[in-house]
């Protein structure tokens, strides 16, 4: 047994009554898992806490999920951290989230270095407060050469805005005579999205039981498998991740074709 296998078994040592590491096929893991992290506010409200405490608790769930994906050997983990619509929230909550982003990234950089996790960011970062922007840039720079796993955070991200951004870029290329309209293919269009250097998600997980995409990866999720759990994000842990992967592995992915049945 090598060191990687030892770390994997140690991390998932205490199995749950309904799930254990043995219940998933490690040879058929999704290479890209994406998560819509939802339910922080409801988690806090259920406990009589301020919404801010839910966001703080959610950081622990993200840390555990990152570590779990590294141990399992997942290539890409992406998460919806802050949407373009989230600016409509109370200013106090927005300010807290921006401060939390900066503090969390600084605190988690040692983990990224230890596990060789590369950070990637999707969205319009120019609108972020200077401190948060500078911290994100630091994270991008310090982890740029790592290749064990890519952690992509969607921050100030909206899928419709992303698609419009790509369309405008291609339109400019056509206007300049550098491109013919007939040259635009799905592959070329996808190369102008924030996600150009990672494969589309094979598994999308949404917590808190909500049944919507919330303007997230509308192009990239065309053939992803969806897993929705009533678990609120701060309660999401390594075992919830295994349950999602087990559900994913129980399905037949058809990509628009005809199934075996």
C-alpha positions as CSV (number, residue, x, y, z in Angstrom):
1,X,0.0,0.0,0.0
2,X,1.4,3.4,-1.0
3,X,1.2,6.6,0.9
4,X,-1.8,7.9,-1.1
5,X,-3.8,4.7,-0.4
6,X,-2.9,5.0,3.3
7,X,-4.2,8.6,3.4
8,X,-7.4,7.7,1.6
9,X,-8.2,4.8,3.9
10,X,-7.4,6.9,7.0
11,X,-9.6,9.8,5.9
12,X,-12.6,7.5,5.2
13,X,-11.9,5.2,8.1
14,X,-15.1,5.7,10.2
15,X,-17.8,4.6,7.8
16,X,-21.5,5.4,8.3
17,X,-24.4,2.9,8.6
18,X,-25.5,3.5,5.0
19,X,-22.2,4.4,3.2
20,X,-18.5,3.5,3.3
21,X,-15.6,3.9,1.0
22,X,-16.2,0.3,-0.2
23,X,-19.5,1.5,-1.7
24,X,-17.9,3.5,-4.5
25,X,-15.8,2.3,-7.4
26,X,-12.6,4.2,-7.2
27,X,-11.9,3.4,-10.9
28,X,-15.1,5.2,-12.0
29,X,-14.9,8.5,-10.2
30,X,-16.2,11.6,-11.9
31,X,-13.2,13.6,-13.0
32,X,-14.9,16.9,-12.4
33,X,-17.4,17.4,-9.5
34,X,-19.1,20.8,-9.2
35,X,-21.1,22.0,-6.2
36,X,-23.8,24.6,-5.7
37,X,-23.2,25.3,-2.0
38,X,-26.6,26.3,-0.6
39,X,-28.2,26.5,2.8
40,X,-25.8,28.5,5.0
41,X,-28.5,31.0,6.0
42,X,-31.1,28.4,6.8
43,X,-28.5,26.4,8.8
44,X,-27.8,29.5,10.9
45,X,-31.5,30.4,11.3
46,X,-32.4,26.8,12.5
47,X,-29.8,27.4,15.3
48,X,-30.8,30.9,16.2
49,X,-27.6,32.3,14.8
50,X,-26.7,35.2,12.6
51,X,-26.5,34.3,8.9
52,X,-22.8,35.1,9.0
53,X,-22.2,32.1,11.2
54,X,-23.7,29.9,8.5
55,X,-21.1,31.2,6.0
56,X,-18.3,30.6,8.5
57,X,-19.5,27.1,9.1
58,X,-19.7,26.5,5.4
59,X,-16.0,27.1,5.1
60,X,-15.4,23.9,7.2
61,X,-17.5,21.9,4.8
62,X,-15.6,23.2,1.8
63,X,-12.3,22.4,3.4
64,X,-13.5,18.8,4.1
65,X,-14.8,18.4,0.6
66,X,-11.5,19.6,-0.9
67,X,-9.6,17.2,1.2
68,X,-11.9,14.3,0.4
69,X,-11.6,15.0,-3.4
70,X,-7.8,15.1,-3.1
71,X,-7.8,11.8,-1.2
72,X,-10.1,10.2,-3.8
73,X,-8.1,11.4,-6.7
74,X,-10.7,13.7,-8.3
75,X,-9.2,16.0,-11.0
76,X,-11.4,19.0,-10.6
77,X,-13.6,20.3,-7.9
78,X,-15.6,23.5,-8.6
79,X,-17.9,25.4,-6.3
80,X,-20.4,28.3,-6.7
81,X,-19.1,30.7,-4.1
82,X,-20.7,34.1,-5.1
83,X,-23.1,34.8,-8.0
84,X,-23.6,38.1,-9.8
85,X,-27.0,38.2,-8.2
86,X,-25.6,37.9,-4.7
87,X,-24.7,41.6,-4.7
88,X,-28.4,42.2,-4.0
89,X,-28.0,40.8,-0.5
90,X,-27.8,43.1,2.5
91,X,-24.5,45.1,2.3
92,X,-23.4,43.8,5.7
93,X,-23.7,40.2,4.5
94,X,-21.8,41.0,1.2
95,X,-19.1,42.8,3.1
96,X,-18.7,39.8,5.4
97,X,-18.6,37.3,2.6
98,X,-15.8,39.3,0.8
99,X,-13.8,39.5,4.0
100,X,-14.4,35.8,4.6
101,X,-13.2,35.0,1.1
102,X,-9.9,36.8,1.8
103,X,-9.3,35.4,5.3
104,X,-10.3,31.9,4.3
105,X,-8.0,31.8,1.3
106,X,-5.0,33.0,3.3
107,X,-5.8,30.4,6.0
108,X,-6.2,27.5,3.5
109,X,-3.1,28.2,1.4
110,X,-1.0,25.9,3.5
111,X,-3.5,23.1,2.6
112,X,-3.2,24.0,-1.0
113,X,0.6,23.8,-0.8
114,X,0.6,20.6,1.1
115,X,-1.8,18.8,-1.3
116,X,-0.6,20.6,-4.5
117,X,-4.0,22.0,-5.3
118,X,-4.2,24.6,-8.1
119,X,-6.6,27.4,-7.6
120,X,-8.7,28.7,-10.4
121,X,-11.3,31.5,-10.4
122,X,-14.3,32.0,-12.6
123,X,-16.1,35.3,-12.9
124,X,-15.5,39.0,-13.1
125,X,-12.9,39.6,-10.4
126,X,-12.6,43.3,-11.2
127,X,-15.7,44.1,-9.2
128,X,-14.3,42.6,-6.0
129,X,-12.9,44.7,-3.1
130,X,-9.2,45.4,-3.4
131,X,-8.2,43.2,-0.4
132,X,-10.2,40.3,-1.7
133,X,-8.9,40.7,-5.2
134,X,-5.3,40.9,-4.1
135,X,-5.7,37.8,-1.9
136,X,-7.2,35.8,-4.8
137,X,-4.4,36.9,-7.1
138,X,-1.9,35.7,-4.5
139,X,-3.6,32.3,-4.4
140,X,-3.6,32.0,-8.2
141,X,0.1,32.9,-8.3
142,X,1.3,30.6,-5.5
143,X,-0.6,27.6,-6.8
144,X,-0.2,28.0,-10.5
145,X,2.2,25.1,-11.0
146,X,0.3,22.5,-8.9
147,X,-1.4,19.6,-10.6
148,X,-2.8,17.2,-8.0
149,X,-6.2,18.8,-8.3
150,X,-7.8,22.0,-9.5
151,X,-10.1,23.8,-7.2
152,X,-12.2,26.3,-9.2
153,X,-14.3,28.9,-7.3
154,X,-17.0,30.8,-9.2
155,X,-16.9,34.3,-7.7
156,X,-19.0,37.1,-9.0
157,X,-20.0,34.6,-11.6
158,X,-23.2,34.4,-13.7
159,X,-23.5,31.9,-16.6
160,X,-25.6,34.2,-18.8
161,X,-22.9,36.9,-18.4
162,X,-20.2,34.4,-19.2
163,X,-22.0,33.4,-22.4
164,X,-22.5,37.0,-23.4
165,X,-18.8,37.7,-22.7
166,X,-17.7,34.8,-24.9
167,X,-20.2,35.9,-27.7
168,X,-18.9,39.5,-27.7
169,X,-15.3,38.3,-27.9
170,X,-16.1,36.1,-30.9
171,X,-18.2,38.9,-32.5
172,X,-15.2,41.2,-32.2
173,X,-13.0,38.6,-34.0
174,X,-15.5,38.4,-36.8
175,X,-15.7,42.2,-37.1
176,X,-11.9,42.4,-37.4
177,X,-11.9,39.8,-40.1
178,X,-10.0,37.3,-38.0
179,X,-12.8,34.8,-38.0
180,X,-15.7,33.8,-40.3
181,X,-19.1,33.2,-38.7
182,X,-19.0,29.6,-40.0
183,X,-15.8,29.0,-38.2
184,X,-17.6,29.2,-34.8
185,X,-18.1,25.7,-33.4
186,X,-19.1,24.5,-30.0
187,X,-15.5,23.7,-29.3
188,X,-14.4,27.3,-30.2
189,X,-17.2,28.8,-28.2
190,X,-16.3,26.7,-25.2
191,X,-12.7,27.8,-25.4
192,X,-13.8,31.4,-24.7
193,X,-15.6,30.5,-21.4
194,X,-14.0,30.8,-18.0
195,X,-13.9,27.0,-17.9
196,X,-11.9,26.6,-21.0
197,X,-9.0,24.6,-19.5
198,X,-11.1,22.1,-17.5
199,X,-13.5,19.3,-18.6
200,X,-17.3,19.9,-18.1
201,X,-18.6,18.6,-14.8
202,X,-19.7,15.0,-14.8
203,X,-21.5,15.4,-11.5
204,X,-23.3,18.5,-10.1
205,X,-24.2,18.4,-6.4
206,X,-26.7,20.9,-5.0
207,X,-27.3,21.1,-1.3
208,X,-30.4,22.2,0.7
209,X,-32.9,20.6,-1.6
210,X,-33.3,23.4,-4.2
211,X,-34.1,22.2,-7.7
212,X,-32.7,25.0,-9.9
213,X,-29.3,25.9,-11.5
214,X,-29.3,29.5,-10.3
215,X,-27.5,30.8,-13.4
216,X,-24.6,28.4,-12.9
217,X,-22.6,26.7,-15.7
218,X,-25.6,26.6,-18.1
219,X,-23.4,25.7,-21.0
220,X,-21.1,23.3,-19.2
221,X,-23.8,21.3,-17.4
222,X,-25.6,20.1,-20.6
223,X,-24.9,16.4,-19.9
224,X,-23.9,16.4,-16.2
225,X,-25.6,14.1,-13.7
226,X,-27.4,16.0,-11.0
227,X,-27.5,15.0,-7.4
228,X,-29.7,17.1,-5.0
229,X,-29.6,16.6,-1.3
230,X,-31.7,18.1,1.5
231,X,-28.5,18.5,3.6
232,X,-27.7,22.1,4.2
233,X,-24.2,23.0,3.1
234,X,-22.6,23.4,6.6
235,X,-23.7,19.8,7.3
236,X,-22.2,18.5,4.1
237,X,-19.2,16.2,4.8
238,X,-17.1,13.4,3.3
239,X,-19.9,10.9,3.7
240,X,-22.4,13.1,1.8
241,X,-19.8,13.3,-1.0
242,X,-19.6,9.5,-1.1
243,X,-23.4,9.3,-1.3
244,X,-23.4,11.6,-4.2
245,X,-20.7,9.7,-6.0
246,X,-22.5,6.4,-5.4
247,X,-25.7,7.8,-6.9
248,X,-23.7,9.0,-9.9
249,X,-22.1,5.6,-10.4
250,X,-25.5,3.9,-10.3
251,X,-26.7,5.8,-13.4
252,X,-26.2,5.2,-17.1
253,X,-24.8,8.2,-18.9
254,X,-26.3,8.5,-22.4
255,X,-25.3,11.9,-23.7
256,X,-28.5,12.1,-25.7
257,X,-28.3,8.5,-27.0
258,X,-30.3,5.4,-26.4
259,X,-29.8,3.4,-23.2
260,X,-29.2,-0.3,-22.9
261,X,-32.8,-0.8,-21.5
